[in-house]
Amino acid sequence: MALAAGRAAPRLPALLSVALAAAALVAAAERPPTIHFVTAADRATVEIRGLDPVLLAELADLPPTDWTAWFAVHTREASLPGAELPPLLGSYEIEGWGLRFTPRFPLAAGQTYVARFRRPSAPEGEIRETFSMPAVDLPPSTALTGVYPSISQVPENLLRVYLQFSAAMSSGNARHHIRLLDADGQPVSGPFVAPERELWSPDRTRLTLFFDPGRIKRGVGPNVEVGPPLRAGRRYRLEIDHELLDARGVPLVRDYFKEFDVRAPDRDQPRTADWVLDPPAGSDQPVRLTFPEPLDRGLLEGLIEVIDGDGTPVRGRVKVEIGETRWSFRPERGWSDGVYRIRVGTLLEDLAGNSLRRPFEAALGGSGGDTRTPYVDLPFQVAARSD
């Protein structure tokens, strides 16, 4: 018996180690996950650590687009205590210890952010952490380089305004730094739609401002009750103050403004039959389209392309100029002899939202217009060159 006891004794430390390890695992499982803001020289990330392996496996089975419902980072709205803006855009990575979120754009200096983690099926277990990026002392260098439409007279039913910046901007606070004033210097009440997420271009250098469509379309509630944001025959001033922050958290180099007059509303659709197509004058020259009226600049840059004889898009550079009344395209490698087509998406609009498909008011629920044709092809030929 003593011998048996003597042989069993060495097993006690091993059993104790197993018990301690199991206890450690239980303790770790009982500790709630923790959120960490990790700053590096080039980029800040946000991590949720200590997630249960079962939760990680559940996350791994979901498409990444669903992960925002679990783990999201918001900008804290400074002017409204406790309010938060929509989740930041970015990418997610699952690690052995948890989940990492990398914002698409750097977190802005001096800005406060809120990160939250919750299982959609158990929202009562939400975990939150607040973090403020350190302020930086950098000289302003970002400028507003364009306000579009660039012309000085716009229709009463103008639908969009584009603000173009020289570098990536921060998001979430633009509405506090943009004002539309009437000729008496008084703010126009609620001219723009306030979407859940500001309408920035993918590189965050262009902001789209939408005038409220409900106030533009005739006969609907807001139009009848409040009237259009702009009135024909009047003058307005759009102001952008320098406190609007770029992606570094640094203000603009100065304040900006654009004054414009308003003419009668435009309710006519643009027609390709009214356009002038100028083929390239040489192998390295651009092809041009000229319009009888300004068209929407953002759509001009994205809804027109050049197709070669094989149906392949031609790579090159687009330029929009002369008050958005001319579009030109210069190929990267010069033209070859043959027939090409300028392919125009029929969603292309004028300044009032009238597209090649249908008038703006029909697009908001009325009838009329051709909704079946996705594009229109305008052919041109590059003539054979003589030796």
Legacy VTK file of the C-alpha trace (Angstrom):
# vtk DataFile Version 3.0
C-alpha trace
ASCII
DATASET POLYDATA
POINTS 387 float
0.000 0.000 0.000
2.829 2.323 0.847
4.427 1.532 -2.480
1.160 2.234 -4.278
0.799 5.495 -2.423
4.362 6.348 -3.268
3.703 5.794 -6.991
0.525 7.889 -6.919
2.136 10.860 -5.249
3.937 12.187 -8.368
0.559 12.560 -10.066
-0.585 15.272 -7.670
1.464 18.138 -9.194
0.187 17.187 -12.662
-3.397 17.108 -11.470
-2.883 20.416 -9.721
-1.493 21.962 -12.919
-4.488 20.758 -14.898
-6.847 22.124 -12.277
-5.071 25.491 -12.239
-5.114 25.695 -16.037
-8.814 24.870 -16.095
-9.446 27.502 -13.451
-7.512 30.030 -15.510
-9.597 29.216 -18.570
-12.783 29.603 -16.581
-11.600 32.907 -15.163
-10.649 34.129 -18.632
-14.024 33.095 -19.958
-15.722 34.984 -17.147
-13.781 38.180 -17.820
-15.648 40.412 -20.253
-13.969 41.306 -23.559
-12.125 44.607 -23.595
-11.875 47.291 -26.279
-8.510 48.845 -27.094
-7.597 51.781 -29.313
-4.149 51.026 -30.719
-2.272 53.966 -32.200
0.713 53.617 -34.488
2.785 56.084 -36.436
0.780 55.648 -39.619
-2.637 54.350 -38.566
-4.851 53.779 -35.513
-6.857 50.568 -35.148
-9.538 49.457 -32.699
-9.523 45.967 -31.203
-11.927 43.879 -29.157
-9.881 41.342 -27.166
-10.793 38.365 -25.070
-13.660 37.125 -27.213
-14.957 33.640 -26.567
-13.817 31.190 -29.292
-17.457 30.300 -29.877
-18.229 33.945 -30.662
-15.222 34.171 -32.978
-16.405 31.080 -34.820
-19.856 32.610 -35.133
-18.354 35.812 -36.532
-16.191 33.879 -38.989
-19.332 32.338 -40.477
-20.827 35.772 -41.200
-20.034 37.941 -44.228
-17.749 40.844 -43.213
-20.523 43.301 -44.116
-22.473 41.997 -41.100
-19.653 42.516 -38.603
-20.594 46.181 -38.103
-23.703 44.990 -36.243
-21.341 43.391 -33.705
-18.402 45.770 -33.542
-18.551 49.395 -34.707
-16.688 52.654 -34.190
-18.551 55.975 -34.262
-17.529 59.612 -34.225
-18.829 61.361 -31.118
-20.971 64.334 -32.090
-19.388 67.258 -30.256
-22.376 69.605 -30.516
-24.860 67.032 -29.175
-23.586 65.356 -25.999
-24.153 61.616 -26.115
-25.042 61.592 -29.817
-23.073 59.482 -32.258
-22.732 59.523 -36.024
-23.062 56.407 -38.246
-20.288 53.776 -38.035
-16.955 54.533 -39.651
-16.105 52.691 -42.841
-13.212 50.241 -42.671
-12.084 46.630 -42.701
-12.195 43.831 -40.130
-9.781 41.011 -39.299
-10.372 38.050 -36.991
-7.408 37.187 -34.795
-6.971 34.447 -32.203
-7.662 36.916 -29.415
-10.555 38.764 -31.000
-11.454 41.224 -33.777
-9.533 44.178 -35.232
-11.117 47.146 -37.025
-8.978 49.330 -39.294
-10.685 52.575 -40.386
-10.611 53.317 -44.097
-9.254 56.768 -43.290
-7.012 57.838 -40.392
-8.778 58.869 -37.208
-8.818 62.651 -36.975
-6.629 64.383 -34.431
-8.576 65.926 -31.566
-11.711 63.918 -32.414
-13.541 61.716 -29.897
-14.683 58.228 -30.939
-16.904 55.605 -29.365
-16.387 51.878 -30.002
-19.073 49.360 -29.108
-19.308 45.596 -29.201
-22.503 43.643 -28.787
-23.954 40.363 -29.885
-27.081 41.208 -31.923
-28.999 38.467 -30.125
-27.990 39.861 -26.719
-27.793 43.680 -26.954
-27.993 44.018 -23.188
-24.382 42.811 -22.985
-23.004 45.748 -24.955
-19.451 46.923 -24.213
-18.446 50.534 -24.934
-15.208 52.454 -24.830
-14.536 56.135 -25.584
-11.259 57.419 -26.950
-9.994 60.839 -28.024
-7.233 61.147 -30.568
-4.479 63.499 -29.427
-4.618 66.974 -30.904
-1.828 67.865 -33.314
-0.207 71.156 -34.114
0.075 71.007 -37.892
-0.194 73.954 -40.276
-3.334 74.007 -42.447
-2.687 72.817 -45.992
-6.016 71.474 -47.283
-8.063 73.771 -49.497
-11.489 73.807 -51.066
-10.588 73.669 -54.753
-14.018 73.782 -56.367
-17.744 74.274 -55.830
-19.974 72.726 -58.506
-22.008 73.737 -60.404
-19.245 76.197 -61.184
-21.564 78.575 -63.042
-23.006 81.657 -61.351
-26.664 81.038 -62.253
-28.523 77.828 -61.386
-32.117 76.628 -61.784
-34.556 76.989 -58.906
-34.808 73.187 -58.721
-31.058 72.589 -58.443
-30.586 69.111 -56.974
-26.907 68.760 -55.989
-23.871 70.791 -54.991
-20.391 69.260 -54.953
-17.536 70.496 -52.753
-14.099 69.412 -53.984
-11.115 69.438 -51.596
-7.402 69.107 -52.230
-6.954 66.260 -49.703
-8.990 63.691 -47.774
-11.372 65.172 -45.232
-12.798 64.016 -41.903
-16.458 63.050 -41.879
-19.414 63.618 -39.596
-19.339 67.348 -38.856
-19.711 69.012 -42.255
-23.213 70.336 -41.601
-21.895 72.495 -38.769
-19.505 74.305 -41.123
-21.638 74.786 -44.238
-24.313 77.491 -44.469
-26.612 78.718 -47.213
-27.563 82.378 -46.816
-30.103 84.504 -48.675
-29.439 87.963 -50.080
-30.099 89.507 -46.649
-27.486 87.303 -45.012
-30.104 85.162 -43.268
-29.674 81.358 -43.133
-31.966 79.357 -45.411
-33.806 76.861 -43.217
-33.095 73.187 -43.894
-32.066 73.406 -47.545
-30.089 70.169 -47.639
-30.990 66.590 -46.858
-29.226 65.287 -43.747
-28.449 61.648 -44.698
-27.442 59.042 -42.135
-23.938 59.106 -43.580
-22.336 62.122 -45.275
-21.997 61.603 -49.013
-18.238 61.569 -49.531
-16.433 60.169 -52.560
-14.402 56.979 -51.891
-11.203 59.023 -51.440
-13.116 61.489 -49.227
-12.098 64.526 -51.252
-15.559 65.382 -52.614
-18.710 66.009 -50.591
-22.156 65.911 -52.208
-24.873 68.168 -50.814
-28.432 67.214 -51.795
-31.171 69.804 -51.808
-34.316 68.340 -50.237
-36.184 66.600 -53.120
-39.457 66.854 -51.223
-39.188 70.630 -51.302
-38.285 70.644 -54.995
-41.031 68.437 -56.454
-44.232 70.353 -57.091
-47.351 69.431 -55.206
-45.889 67.248 -52.458
-46.079 68.079 -48.746
-42.794 69.895 -48.065
-42.981 71.815 -51.355
-46.488 73.015 -50.540
-45.875 73.663 -46.842
-42.382 75.188 -46.907
-41.600 75.879 -50.555
-38.397 75.226 -52.520
-35.036 75.913 -50.856
-34.091 78.289 -53.689
-36.323 80.943 -55.255
-36.043 82.170 -58.843
-34.880 85.764 -59.137
-32.971 85.724 -55.851
-29.285 85.600 -54.940
-27.652 83.234 -52.446
-24.312 82.699 -50.776
-22.908 79.276 -49.844
-20.323 79.513 -47.048
-17.810 76.880 -45.929
-15.860 77.934 -42.856
-12.262 76.965 -42.281
-13.067 74.964 -39.134
-14.137 72.046 -41.334
-11.409 69.484 -40.590
-9.361 67.442 -42.998
-8.499 63.780 -42.349
-5.603 64.844 -40.092
-7.950 66.853 -37.894
-6.525 70.145 -39.204
-8.750 73.048 -40.354
-8.863 74.311 -43.932
-6.455 77.032 -44.979
-9.245 79.655 -45.041
-12.985 80.311 -45.226
-14.690 79.930 -48.607
-17.886 81.168 -50.209
-19.698 81.042 -53.535
-22.434 83.430 -54.591
-24.966 82.532 -57.260
-28.223 83.707 -58.786
-31.295 81.545 -59.305
-33.271 81.339 -62.553
-36.545 79.632 -63.415
-36.769 75.876 -62.743
-35.608 73.429 -65.416
-38.054 70.584 -66.071
-36.806 69.433 -69.494
-34.776 66.290 -70.032
-31.344 66.539 -71.667
-31.206 64.985 -75.163
-28.159 63.491 -76.829
-29.524 64.810 -80.162
-28.671 68.307 -78.908
-25.055 67.452 -78.144
-22.073 68.114 -80.400
-19.469 65.347 -80.765
-16.011 66.407 -81.954
-13.819 63.414 -82.920
-10.132 63.591 -82.025
-8.070 65.680 -84.413
-5.050 63.418 -83.996
-3.924 60.192 -82.345
-3.021 62.022 -79.147
-5.928 64.493 -79.098
-9.119 64.221 -77.015
-12.630 63.414 -78.182
-15.152 65.983 -76.949
-18.842 66.261 -76.190
-20.374 69.735 -75.886
-23.761 70.248 -74.243
-26.236 73.132 -74.625
-26.652 73.293 -70.834
-24.536 72.386 -67.790
-24.856 68.771 -66.653
-24.218 67.185 -63.253
-20.463 67.155 -62.764
-20.251 64.066 -60.576
-22.316 62.027 -63.028
-20.354 63.360 -66.003
-17.209 61.953 -64.419
-18.733 58.532 -63.756
-21.393 57.745 -66.377
-19.565 58.315 -69.668
-16.875 56.051 -71.089
-15.266 55.274 -74.450
-15.577 51.783 -75.978
-13.371 50.468 -78.781
-14.469 48.315 -81.718
-14.146 45.132 -79.648
-16.401 46.464 -76.909
-13.491 47.036 -74.508
-13.424 50.236 -72.419
-10.541 52.518 -73.362
-8.354 53.710 -70.500
-7.687 57.419 -70.337
-8.324 60.735 -68.637
-11.674 62.539 -68.402
-11.913 66.299 -68.141
-15.075 68.308 -67.400
-14.811 71.997 -68.194
-16.452 75.236 -69.380
-19.039 75.303 -66.618
-19.857 71.592 -66.971
-20.909 72.091 -70.618
-18.025 70.096 -72.114
-16.730 66.580 -71.501
-13.477 65.393 -73.062
-11.509 62.172 -73.013
-7.862 61.587 -73.888
-6.652 57.944 -74.134
-3.574 56.799 -72.259
-1.848 55.323 -75.322
-3.267 57.341 -78.191
-5.974 56.397 -80.659
-5.746 53.588 -83.157
-7.575 53.787 -86.451
-11.144 52.521 -86.266
-14.631 53.105 -84.941
-15.222 53.934 -81.282
-18.322 54.633 -79.223
-18.928 57.093 -76.421
-21.187 55.152 -74.069
-23.424 57.426 -72.001
-25.337 56.006 -69.032
-28.943 57.146 -69.243
-28.915 58.029 -65.540
-26.861 61.097 -66.519
-28.673 64.201 -65.273
-28.739 67.928 -65.720
-28.471 70.274 -62.747
-32.126 69.735 -61.831
-32.007 65.937 -61.761
-33.672 65.439 -65.145
-31.965 62.413 -66.663
-31.758 60.991 -70.155
-34.283 58.396 -68.954
-36.961 60.603 -67.475
-37.700 63.980 -65.881
-36.847 64.452 -62.220
-40.447 64.670 -61.079
-41.272 61.400 -62.871
-38.316 59.806 -61.071
-39.985 60.716 -57.779
-43.110 58.755 -58.483
-44.692 60.207 -61.599
-44.807 58.653 -65.033
-42.969 59.270 -68.261
-39.550 58.661 -69.675
-37.776 55.571 -70.919
-36.628 53.498 -67.935
-35.478 50.464 -69.951
-32.402 51.699 -71.818
-29.284 51.636 -69.601
-27.031 53.546 -71.996
-26.798 55.357 -75.334
-23.868 54.847 -77.731
-22.502 57.766 -79.753
-20.142 56.443 -82.480
-17.143 58.282 -83.896
-14.260 57.305 -86.121
-10.563 57.903 -85.933
-9.551 58.255 -89.576
-6.641 56.359 -91.111
-3.475 58.432 -91.102
-1.576 58.942 -94.328
2.178 58.543 -94.375
LINES 1 388
387 0 1 2 3 4 5 6 7 8 9 10 11 12 13 14 15 16 17 18 19 20 21 22 23 24 25 26 27 28 29 30 31 32 33 34 35 36 37 38 39 40 41 42 43 44 45 46 47 48 49 50 51 52 53 54 55 56 57 58 59 60 61 62 63 64 65 66 67 68 69 70 71 72 73 74 75 76 77 78 79 80 81 82 83 84 85 86 87 88 89 90 91 92 93 94 95 96 97 98 99 100 101 102 103 104 105 106 107 108 109 110 111 112 113 114 115 116 117 118 119 120 121 122 123 124 125 126 127 128 129 130 131 132 133 134 135 136 137 138 139 140 141 142 143 144 145 146 147 148 149 150 151 152 153 154 155 156 157 158 159 160 161 162 163 164 165 166 167 168 169 170 171 172 173 174 175 176 177 178 179 180 181 182 183 184 185 186 187 188 189 190 191 192 193 194 195 196 197 198 199 200 201 202 203 204 205 206 207 208 209 210 211 212 213 214 215 216 217 218 219 220 221 222 223 224 225 226 227 228 229 230 231 232 233 234 235 236 237 238 239 240 241 242 243 244 245 246 247 248 249 250 251 252 253 254 255 256 257 258 259 260 261 262 263 264 265 266 267 268 269 270 271 272 273 274 275 276 277 278 279 280 281 282 283 284 285 286 287 288 289 290 291 292 293 294 295 296 297 298 299 300 301 302 303 304 305 306 307 308 309 310 311 312 313 314 315 316 317 318 319 320 321 322 323 324 325 326 327 328 329 330 331 332 333 334 335 336 337 338 339 340 341 342 343 344 345 346 347 348 349 350 351 352 353 354 355 356 357 358 359 360 361 362 363 364 365 366 367 368 369 370 371 372 373 374 375 376 377 378 379 380 381 382 383 384 385 386
